[in-house]
Amino acid sequence: MQDSGETDEVNPDATQRPLETLPADMLVYLLGSRYCETDRLSNFAWSTFGKIPQGWTLVQAIVD
């Protein structure tokens, strides 16, 4: 599949779903990766983004 090049939809009202409501086949995408040293980056991530409200605000902060 190829990226269309169009900008992503903006939805400031988007919410974050609780983990237990996600389909089981999606959970594999939330696991750590050998391409990202999660054990080394988790403290940075929590200190930088841990106090930001969940949902669109958090995603936008990470992107920015």
C-alpha positions in Angstrom: 0.0 0.0 0.0 1.3 3.5 -0.8 0.7 6.7 1.1 -1.6 9.1 -0.7 0.4 12.1 0.4 -2.8 13.7 1.8 -2.7 15.2 5.3 -4.1 13.2 8.2 -7.5 14.0 9.6 -7.5 16.4 12.5 -9.9 15.5 15.3 -9.2 17.4 18.6 -12.1 15.5 20.2 -10.5 12.1 19.6 -10.3 10.0 22.8 -8.1 7.3 24.0 -9.7 3.9 24.5 -9.0 1.8 27.6 -6.6 -1.1 26.9 -9.2 -3.7 27.9 -11.6 -2.5 25.2 -9.2 -3.1 22.3 -9.5 -6.1 20.1 -7.0 -8.8 21.1 -5.4 -8.9 17.6 -4.4 -5.2 18.0 -2.5 -5.7 21.3 0.6 -7.0 19.5 1.1 -3.5 18.1 1.4 -2.1 21.6 4.4 -4.3 22.6 7.9 -3.1 22.7 10.0 -3.4 19.6 13.6 -4.4 19.0 13.9 -1.3 16.9 13.2 1.0 19.9 14.9 0.6 23.2 11.8 0.9 25.3 13.6 0.2 28.6 15.9 3.2 27.9 13.2 5.5 26.6 10.3 4.9 29.0 11.6 7.2 31.8 12.0 10.0 29.2 8.6 9.4 27.7 6.8 9.4 31.1 8.6 12.6 32.3 8.0 14.4 29.0 4.4 13.3 28.3 3.1 11.7 31.5 1.1 14.7 32.6 -0.5 15.5 29.3 -4.2 14.6 29.0 -4.9 11.4 27.0 -6.3 11.5 23.5 -5.6 14.0 20.7 -3.7 16.4 23.0 -1.2 13.6 23.9 -0.7 12.4 20.3 -0.2 16.0 19.1 2.4 16.7 21.8 4.3 13.6 20.8 4.2 14.5 17.1 5.3 18.1 17.9 
